Amino acid sequence: METEKKSHGALIGSIIIIIILVIGGIYVWQIKIKQMKQEQQRVKMQAVAINAANLNEIKMLEQDLNSTNTDLNINADAIK
């Protein structure tokens, strides 16, 4: 009687598929991390731009306030 030869083809094929899935998962994970970092950088840049715009607006308001003539030429003693 001859002994049956067992084929390991199915096992090797399964291992290759698992390795491919793991590599694909790592690749997708890295892409997600890169996208998150880019989004965080974009949000930071927007915050800086908003702060700069607010500072410019405050400076313009201060200049307007400083240039406004608030002297009403009214004598407070004469009002009595």
N, CA, C and O atoms as a GROMACS GRO file, in nm:
protein
  320
    1MET      N    1   0.081  -0.118   0.000
    1MET     CA    2   0.000   0.000   0.000
    1MET      C    3   0.086   0.125   0.000
    1MET      O    4   0.188   0.135   0.070
    2GLU      N    5   0.043   0.217  -0.079
    2GLU     CA    6   0.114   0.344  -0.086
    2GLU      C    7   0.050   0.443   0.011
    2GLU      O    8  -0.071   0.445   0.031
    3THR      N    9   0.134   0.523   0.069
    3THR     CA   10   0.080   0.627   0.157
    3THR      C   11   0.035   0.745   0.073
    3THR      O   12   0.095   0.777  -0.030
    4GLU      N   13  -0.070   0.807   0.119
    4GLU     CA   14  -0.121   0.923   0.044
    4GLU      C   15  -0.031   1.042   0.067
    4GLU      O   16   0.013   1.069   0.178
    5LYS      N   17  -0.004   1.114  -0.040
    5LYS     CA   18   0.073   1.236  -0.028
    5LYS      C   19  -0.024   1.348   0.002
    5LYS      O   20  -0.125   1.365  -0.067
    6LYS      N   21   0.006   1.424   0.105
    6LYS     CA   22  -0.081   1.536   0.140
    6LYS      C   23  -0.027   1.661   0.073
    6LYS      O   24   0.093   1.689   0.074
    7SER      N   25  -0.117   1.733   0.017
    7SER     CA   26  -0.079   1.857  -0.049
    7SER      C   27  -0.093   1.973   0.048
    7SER      O   28  -0.194   1.985   0.118
    8HIS      N   29   0.007   2.054   0.054
    8HIS     CA   30   0.004   2.172   0.140
    8HIS      C   31  -0.031   2.297   0.061
    8HIS      O   32  -0.014   2.409   0.110
    9GLY      N   33  -0.080   2.279  -0.059
    9GLY     CA   34  -0.112   2.393  -0.146
    9GLY      C   35  -0.218   2.484  -0.087
    9GLY      O   36  -0.207   2.607  -0.095
   10ALA      N   37  -0.322   2.425  -0.028
   10ALA     CA   38  -0.428   2.507   0.029
   10ALA      C   39  -0.378   2.588   0.148
   10ALA      O   40  -0.414   2.705   0.163
   11LEU      N   41  -0.294   2.528   0.230
   11LEU     CA   42  -0.238   2.598   0.346
   11LEU      C   43  -0.148   2.713   0.301
   11LEU      O   44  -0.156   2.824   0.354
   12ILE      N   45  -0.062   2.686   0.205
   12ILE     CA   46   0.028   2.789   0.154
   12ILE      C   47  -0.052   2.902   0.088
   12ILE      O   48  -0.021   3.019   0.107
   13GLY      N   49  -0.154   2.866   0.013
   13GLY     CA   50  -0.240   2.967  -0.050
   13GLY      C   51  -0.309   3.053   0.055
   13GLY      O   52  -0.317   3.175   0.038
   14SER      N   53  -0.358   2.994   0.161
   14SER     CA   54  -0.425   3.070   0.268
   14SER      C   55  -0.327   3.165   0.336
   14SER      O   56  -0.361   3.279   0.366
   15ILE      N   57  -0.206   3.117   0.360
   15ILE     CA   58  -0.105   3.202   0.424
   15ILE      C   59  -0.070   3.321   0.334
   15ILE      O   60  -0.055   3.432   0.383
   16ILE      N   61  -0.058   3.298   0.206
   16ILE     CA   62  -0.029   3.407   0.112
   16ILE      C   63  -0.142   3.509   0.111
   16ILE      O   64  -0.116   3.629   0.110
   17ILE      N   65  -0.266   3.463   0.111
   17ILE     CA   66  -0.381   3.554   0.113
   17ILE      C   67  -0.382   3.636   0.242
   17ILE      O   68  -0.409   3.756   0.238
   18ILE      N   69  -0.352   3.573   0.355
   18ILE     CA   70  -0.349   3.645   0.482
   18ILE      C   71  -0.238   3.751   0.480
   18ILE      O   72  -0.259   3.862   0.528
   19ILE      N   73  -0.123   3.716   0.426
   19ILE     CA   74  -0.013   3.813   0.418
   19ILE      C   75  -0.052   3.932   0.330
   19ILE      O   76  -0.025   4.047   0.365
   20ILE      N   77  -0.117   3.905   0.218
   20ILE     CA   78  -0.162   4.013   0.129
   20ILE      C   79  -0.263   4.102   0.200
   20ILE      O   80  -0.257   4.224   0.187
   21LEU      N   81  -0.356   4.043   0.275
   21LEU     CA   82  -0.455   4.122   0.349
   21LEU      C   83  -0.389   4.208   0.456
   21LEU      O   84  -0.428   4.323   0.476
   22VAL      N   85  -0.290   4.153   0.524
   22VAL     CA   86  -0.220   4.230   0.627
   22VAL      C   87  -0.146   4.348   0.563
   22VAL      O   88  -0.152   4.460   0.613
   23ILE      N   89  -0.076   4.324   0.455
   23ILE     CA   90  -0.004   4.431   0.386
   23ILE      C   91  -0.102   4.537   0.336
   23ILE      O   92  -0.074   4.657   0.348
   24GLY      N   93  -0.214   4.495   0.281
   24GLY     CA   94  -0.315   4.590   0.236
   24GLY      C   95  -0.372   4.672   0.350
   24GLY      O   96  -0.396   4.792   0.336
   25GLY      N   97  -0.394   4.608   0.465
   25GLY     CA   98  -0.445   4.679   0.582
   25GLY      C   99  -0.347   4.784   0.632
   25GLY      O  100  -0.387   4.894   0.668
   26ILE      N  101  -0.220   4.749   0.634
   26ILE     CA  102  -0.117   4.844   0.676
   26ILE      C  103  -0.111   4.961   0.579
   26ILE      O  104  -0.097   5.076   0.621
   27TYR      N  105  -0.121   4.934   0.451
   27TYR     CA  106  -0.119   5.040   0.349
   27TYR      C  107  -0.236   5.136   0.367
   27TYR      O  108  -0.216   5.257   0.365
   28VAL      N  109  -0.356   5.083   0.386
   28VAL     CA  110  -0.475   5.167   0.405
   28VAL      C  111  -0.462   5.246   0.535
   28VAL      O  112  -0.500   5.363   0.541
   29TRP      N  113  -0.410   5.184   0.638
   29TRP     CA  114  -0.392   5.252   0.766
   29TRP      C  115  -0.296   5.370   0.752
   29TRP      O  116  -0.323   5.478   0.806
   30GLN      N  117  -0.187   5.350   0.681
   30GLN     CA  118  -0.090   5.458   0.660
   30GLN      C  119  -0.152   5.574   0.581
   30GLN      O  120  -0.125   5.691   0.610
   31ILE      N  121  -0.234   5.542   0.483
   31ILE     CA  122  -0.302   5.647   0.406
   31ILE      C  123  -0.395   5.727   0.496
   31ILE      O  124  -0.399   5.850   0.488
   32LYS      N  125  -0.469   5.659   0.582
   32LYS     CA  126  -0.560   5.728   0.675
   32LYS      C  127  -0.483   5.820   0.769
   32LYS      O  128  -0.526   5.932   0.795
   33ILE      N  129  -0.370   5.773   0.820
   33ILE     CA  130  -0.289   5.855   0.910
   33ILE      C  131  -0.238   5.979   0.837
   33ILE      O  132  -0.239   6.089   0.892
   34LYS      N  133  -0.194   5.961   0.714
   34LYS     CA  134  -0.144   6.074   0.635
   34LYS      C  135  -0.256   6.176   0.611
   34LYS      O  136  -0.233   6.296   0.621
   35GLN      N  137  -0.376   6.128   0.579
   35GLN     CA  138  -0.489   6.217   0.557
   35GLN      C  139  -0.526   6.293   0.685
   35GLN      O  140  -0.557   6.411   0.680
   36MET      N  141  -0.521   6.226   0.799
   36MET     CA  142  -0.552   6.291   0.926
   36MET      C  143  -0.450   6.400   0.957
   36MET      O  144  -0.487   6.508   1.004
   37LYS      N  145  -0.323   6.373   0.931
   37LYS     CA  146  -0.220   6.474   0.955
   37LYS      C  147  -0.239   6.594   0.864
   37LYS      O  148  -0.222   6.708   0.907
   38GLN      N  149  -0.274   6.570   0.738
   38GLN     CA  150  -0.297   6.680   0.645
   38GLN      C  151  -0.418   6.762   0.689
   38GLN      O  152  -0.417   6.885   0.679
   39GLU      N  153  -0.522   6.696   0.737
   39GLU     CA  154  -0.642   6.766   0.784
   39GLU      C  155  -0.609   6.851   0.907
   39GLU      O  156  -0.654   6.964   0.919
   40GLN      N  157  -0.530   6.796   0.998
   40GLN     CA  158  -0.490   6.873   1.117
   40GLN      C  159  -0.408   6.994   1.078
   40GLN      O  160  -0.425   7.102   1.134
   41GLN      N  161  -0.318   6.977   0.982
   41GLN     CA  162  -0.236   7.089   0.935
   41GLN      C  163  -0.324   7.196   0.870
   41GLN      O  164  -0.302   7.316   0.890
   42ARG      N  165  -0.424   7.153   0.792
   42ARG     CA  166  -0.514   7.247   0.727
   42ARG      C  167  -0.594   7.326   0.831
   42ARG      O  168  -0.614   7.446   0.816
   43VAL      N  169  -0.640   7.257   0.935
   43VAL     CA  170  -0.717   7.323   1.040
   43VAL      C  171  -0.630   7.425   1.114
   43VAL      O  172  -0.675   7.535   1.145
   44LYS      N  173  -0.504   7.388   1.141
   44LYS     CA  174  -0.412   7.482   1.207
   44LYS      C  175  -0.389   7.605   1.120
   44LYS      O  176  -0.386   7.718   1.171
   45MET      N  177  -0.372   7.584   0.991
   45MET     CA  178  -0.350   7.697   0.901
   45MET      C  179  -0.472   7.788   0.896
   45MET      O  180  -0.459   7.911   0.891
   46GLN      N  181  -0.591   7.729   0.897
   46GLN     CA  182  -0.713   7.809   0.899
   46GLN      C  183  -0.723   7.889   1.028
   46GLN      O  184  -0.763   8.005   1.026
   47ALA      N  185  -0.686   7.828   1.139
   47ALA     CA  186  -0.691   7.898   1.268
   47ALA      C  187  -0.594   8.016   1.268
   47ALA      O  188  -0.626   8.123   1.320
   48VAL      N  189  -0.476   7.996   1.211
   48VAL     CA  190  -0.378   8.105   1.204
   48VAL      C  191  -0.431   8.217   1.115
   48VAL      O  192  -0.417   8.335   1.148
   49ALA      N  193  -0.493   8.180   1.002
   49ALA     CA  194  -0.547   8.281   0.912
   49ALA      C  195  -0.661   8.358   0.978
   49ALA      O  196  -0.671   8.480   0.962
   50ILE      N  197  -0.745   8.289   1.053
   50ILE     CA  198  -0.856   8.356   1.123
   50ILE      C  199  -0.801   8.450   1.229
   50ILE      O  200  -0.848   8.562   1.244
   51ASN      N  201  -0.700   8.404   1.304
   51ASN     CA  202  -0.639   8.490   1.406
   51ASN      C  203  -0.575   8.613   1.344
   51ASN      O  204  -0.586   8.723   1.398
   52ALA      N  205  -0.508   8.596   1.230
   52ALA     CA  206  -0.446   8.710   1.162
   52ALA      C  207  -0.552   8.808   1.115
   52ALA      O  208  -0.534   8.929   1.125
   53ALA      N  209  -0.663   8.754   1.062
   53ALA     CA  210  -0.771   8.841   1.016
   53ALA      C  211  -0.832   8.916   1.134
   53ALA      O  212  -0.863   9.034   1.122
   54ASN      N  213  -0.849   8.848   1.246
   54ASN     CA  214  -0.904   8.913   1.366
   54ASN      C  215  -0.810   9.022   1.416
   54ASN      O  216  -0.855   9.130   1.456
   55LEU      N  217  -0.680   8.995   1.415
   55LEU     CA  218  -0.583   9.096   1.459
   55LEU      C  219  -0.586   9.218   1.367
   55LEU      O  220  -0.579   9.331   1.415
   56ASN      N  221  -0.597   9.195   1.237
   56ASN     CA  222  -0.605   9.306   1.143
   56ASN      C  223  -0.731   9.387   1.167
   56ASN      O  224  -0.728   9.510   1.162
   57GLU      N  225  -0.841   9.320   1.193
   57GLU     CA  226  -0.968   9.389   1.218
   57GLU      C  227  -0.959   9.471   1.347
   57GLU      O  228  -1.009   9.583   1.353
   58ILE      N  229  -0.896   9.415   1.449
   58ILE     CA  230  -0.880   9.488   1.576
   58ILE      C  231  -0.792   9.611   1.555
   58ILE      O  232  -0.822   9.718   1.606
   59LYS      N  233  -0.684   9.595   1.479
   59LYS     CA  234  -0.596   9.709   1.452
   59LYS      C  235  -0.672   9.818   1.376
   59LYS      O  236  -0.655   9.937   1.405
   60MET      N  237  -0.753   9.780   1.280
   60MET     CA  238  -0.831   9.878   1.204
   60MET      C  239  -0.931   9.949   1.294
   60MET      O  240  -0.952  10.069   1.281
   61LEU      N  241  -0.994   9.875   1.385
   61LEU     CA  242  -1.088   9.937   1.479
   61LEU      C  243  -1.016  10.033   1.574
   61LEU      O  244  -1.069  10.140   1.605
   62GLU      N  245  -0.898   9.996   1.619
   62GLU     CA  246  -0.820  10.085   1.705
   62GLU      C  247  -0.781  10.212   1.632
   62GLU      O  248  -0.787  10.321   1.688
   63GLN      N  249  -0.740  10.198   1.506
   63GLN     CA  250  -0.704  10.315   1.428
   63GLN      C  251  -0.825  10.406   1.408
   63GLN      O  252  -0.815  10.528   1.417
   64ASP      N  253  -0.939  10.346   1.380
   64ASP     CA  254  -1.062  10.422   1.362
   64ASP      C  255  -1.100  10.493   1.492
   64ASP      O  256  -1.142  10.609   1.490
   65LEU      N  257  -1.086  10.423   1.603
   65LEU     CA  258  -1.117  10.483   1.733
   65LEU      C  259  -1.023  10.598   1.764
   65LEU      O  260  -1.066  10.702   1.814
   66ASN      N  261  -0.896  10.579   1.736
   66ASN     CA  262  -0.798  10.685   1.762
   66ASN      C  263  -0.817  10.805   1.671
   66ASN      O  264  -0.787  10.918   1.711
   67SER      N  265  -0.866  10.785   1.552
   67SER     CA  266  -0.883  10.897   1.459
   67SER      C  267  -1.019  10.966   1.475
   67SER      O  268  -1.042  11.070   1.414
   68THR      N  269  -1.107  10.910   1.555
   68THR     CA  270  -1.240  10.970   1.574
   68THR      C  271  -1.228  11.088   1.669
   68THR      O  272  -1.165  11.080   1.774
   69ASN      N  273  -1.291  11.198   1.630
   69ASN     CA  274  -1.291  11.319   1.713
   69ASN      C  275  -1.409  11.308   1.810
   69ASN      O  276  -1.525  11.309   1.769
   70THR      N  277  -1.377  11.297   1.937
   70THR     CA  278  -1.483  11.284   2.038
   70THR      C  279  -1.509  11.415   2.112
   70THR      O  280  -1.587  11.418   2.206
   71ASP      N  281  -1.444  11.523   2.069
   71ASP     CA  282  -1.464  11.652   2.134
   71ASP      C  283  -1.595  11.712   2.083
   71ASP      O  284  -1.609  11.738   1.964
   72LEU      N  285  -1.690  11.734   2.174
   72LEU     CA  286  -1.821  11.787   2.137
   72LEU      C  287  -1.830  11.938   2.154
   72LEU      O  288  -1.934  11.997   2.124
   73ASN      N  289  -1.724  12.001   2.202
   73ASN     CA  290  -1.721  12.146   2.225
   73ASN      C  291  -1.835  12.191   2.313
   73ASN      O  292  -1.898  12.294   2.287
   74ILE      N  293  -1.862  12.116   2.416
   74ILE     CA  294  -1.968  12.151   2.511
   74ILE      C  295  -1.902  12.184   2.644
   74ILE      O  296  -1.817  12.110   2.693
   75ASN      N  297  -1.943  12.294   2.701
   75ASN     CA  298  -1.894  12.333   2.832
   75ASN      C  299  -1.989  12.276   2.935
   75ASN      O  300  -2.106  12.314   2.938
   76ALA      N  301  -1.942  12.186   3.020
   76ALA     CA  302  -2.026  12.120   3.118
   76ALA      C  303  -2.078  12.218   3.220
   76ALA      O  304  -2.188  12.199   3.273
   77ASP      N  305  -2.004  12.323   3.251
   77ASP     CA  306  -2.050  12.422   3.348
   77ASP      C  307  -2.163  12.507   3.293
   77ASP      O  308  -2.245  12.558   3.369
   78ALA      N  309  -2.167  12.524   3.164
   78ALA     CA  310  -2.270  12.609   3.103
   78ALA      C  311  -2.404  12.536   3.095
   78ALA      O  312  -2.507  12.601   3.076
   79ILE      N  313  -2.405  12.407   3.109
   79ILE     CA  314  -2.530  12.331   3.098
   79ILE      C  315  -2.617  12.350   3.221
   79ILE      O  316  -2.739  12.337   3.211
   80LYS      N  317  -2.561  12.379   3.334
   80LYS     CA  318  -2.635  12.389   3.459
   80LYS      C  319  -2.739  12.493   3.454
   80LYS      O  320  -2.810  12.513   3.552
   0.00000   0.00000   0.00000
